Amino acid sequence: MSKNYVSYMIRDSEFTTVNAKKVIEDIRAFYPTYPHVILSLKKVDYIDSSGVSALIKLNQELKNNLYIIDYNERIYELYTIMDISKFLNFYGNIEDAIYAIQQKD
């Protein structure tokens, strides 16, 4: 079975209007060659509403195939408070994301 996903890490500590466009463009370059994208937020400490909106729109473009991993507690709290579980897919680690991808295919 060939690899049908790519992983990408946001390297900035913030994900906002300032860098969202570049990150989204980078990720779009992988699609459709890699229909599933695993996005690491390991270095991200802060996401503003523009960043959340960009991720939701990207996930829609990718047909719900964006898998977010390595997020901190603050980001997860935002995720639960905003109740965006129906718009974004959060996984505890890359193994869980890969397992979810395998279950889809």
CORFENPE-V172153 format. One record per backbone hydrogen bond with DSSP energy under -1.0 kcal/mol. NH is the residue of the N-H (numbers start at 1). CO is the residue of the C=O. If there is no record, write none. Layout:
# CORFENPE-V172153
NH;CO
NH;CO
This chain:
# CORFENPE-V172153
6;36
8;38
10;40
15;46
20;16
23;19
24;20
25;21
26;22
27;23
28;24
29;25
30;27
34;30
36;4
37;65
38;6
39;67
40;8
41;69
44;41
45;13
46;13
48;15
52;48
53;49
54;50
55;51
56;52
57;53
58;54
59;55
60;56
61;57
62;58
63;60
64;59
67;37
68;89
69;39
76;72
77;73
78;74
79;75
80;76
81;77
82;78
84;79
87;84
88;84
91;68
97;93
98;94
99;95
100;96
101;97
102;98
103;99
104;100
105;101
